[in-house]
Amino acid sequence: MKVAAILIVISFTACSTMQHPGADANEGLLVTGFPHLPVDARDIAERFASCSHFFGEIGGDPDRDKEIMGFLAQLRCGSIEKEVAAMRSKYASNKAVQDALDRAGSL
């Protein structure tokens, strides 16, 4: 039986909620839904999904765009592609990781 990960946006505020091991100050900005992955891959998938989401919101209100740019910086989205590539390489034979990263990048 296959179990699909469900992505849930927990919040887009700087507050911290539902902590998992390794959670950091970005917790309130993260998309969650990858509990079955190794911790390092889960952290990258969550950041990648969040970065993808916020990149898609740019282009509207200048005040909102400024806020989004702050979120992108806090999430370190400038380096996410490199980090995703490293995870893809590290877990090249792990279909769950590869699928989760594919889903995370399509938000």
C-alpha positions in Angstrom: 0.0 0.0 0.0 1.4 3.4 -1.0 1.1 6.3 1.4 1.3 9.8 -0.2 2.6 12.7 1.8 0.2 15.5 2.4 1.6 19.0 2.3 0.1 21.2 5.0 1.0 24.9 5.3 1.2 25.4 9.1 1.6 29.2 9.1 3.3 32.1 7.5 4.3 33.9 10.5 7.6 34.1 12.4 6.1 32.2 15.3 7.3 28.7 16.0 4.8 25.8 16.2 4.9 22.0 16.1 8.6 21.4 16.6 10.4 18.3 15.3 14.0 17.3 16.0 16.3 19.7 14.2 13.6 22.4 13.9 14.9 25.9 13.7 13.7 29.5 13.6 12.1 28.9 10.2 9.6 26.5 11.6 6.7 29.0 11.2 7.4 29.4 7.5 7.8 25.8 6.6 5.5 23.6 4.6 5.3 20.2 6.4 4.3 16.8 5.3 7.4 14.7 4.8 7.6 12.8 8.1 8.7 9.6 6.5 12.0 11.1 5.1 15.4 11.1 6.8 15.8 14.2 8.9 18.2 16.0 6.6 16.1 15.2 3.5 12.9 16.3 5.3 14.4 19.6 6.3 15.5 20.3 2.7 12.2 19.2 1.3 10.3 21.4 3.7 12.5 24.4 2.9 12.3 23.7 -0.8 8.4 23.5 -0.7 8.3 26.8 1.3 10.7 28.5 -1.1 8.7 27.4 -4.1 5.5 28.6 -2.5 6.9 32.1 -1.6 8.6 32.5 -5.0 5.1 32.0 -6.6 3.7 34.9 -4.5 6.1 37.6 -5.7 4.8 40.1 -8.1 1.9 41.8 -6.4 1.8 44.4 -3.8 5.2 46.0 -3.1 4.8 45.8 0.7 3.9 42.1 0.5 6.8 41.5 -1.9 9.1 43.0 0.7 7.7 40.7 3.3 8.1 37.7 1.0 11.7 38.7 0.2 12.3 38.6 4.0 10.8 35.1 4.2 13.0 34.0 1.3 16.1 35.3 3.0 15.2 33.7 6.3 14.6 30.4 4.6 17.9 30.7 2.8 16.2 30.1 -0.6 19.2 31.5 -2.5 21.0 28.3 -1.8 18.1 25.8 -1.9 18.7 24.5 -5.5 22.3 23.5 -4.5 21.1 21.9 -1.3 18.3 20.0 -3.2 20.9 18.7 -5.7 23.1 17.5 -2.8 20.1 15.6 -1.3 19.2 14.1 -4.7 22.8 12.9 -5.0 23.0 11.6 -1.4 19.7 9.8 -1.7 19.9 8.8 -5.4 18.5 5.4 -4.7 15.7 6.5 -2.3 12.5 6.9 -4.3 10.7 8.5 -1.4 13.2 11.3 -1.1 13.3 11.8 -4.9 9.5 12.0 -5.1 9.2 14.3 -2.1 11.7 16.7 -3.6 9.8 16.6 -6.9 6.6 17.5 -5.1 8.3 20.2 -3.0 9.6 21.9 -6.1 6.2 21.9 -7.8 4.3 24.1 -5.3 
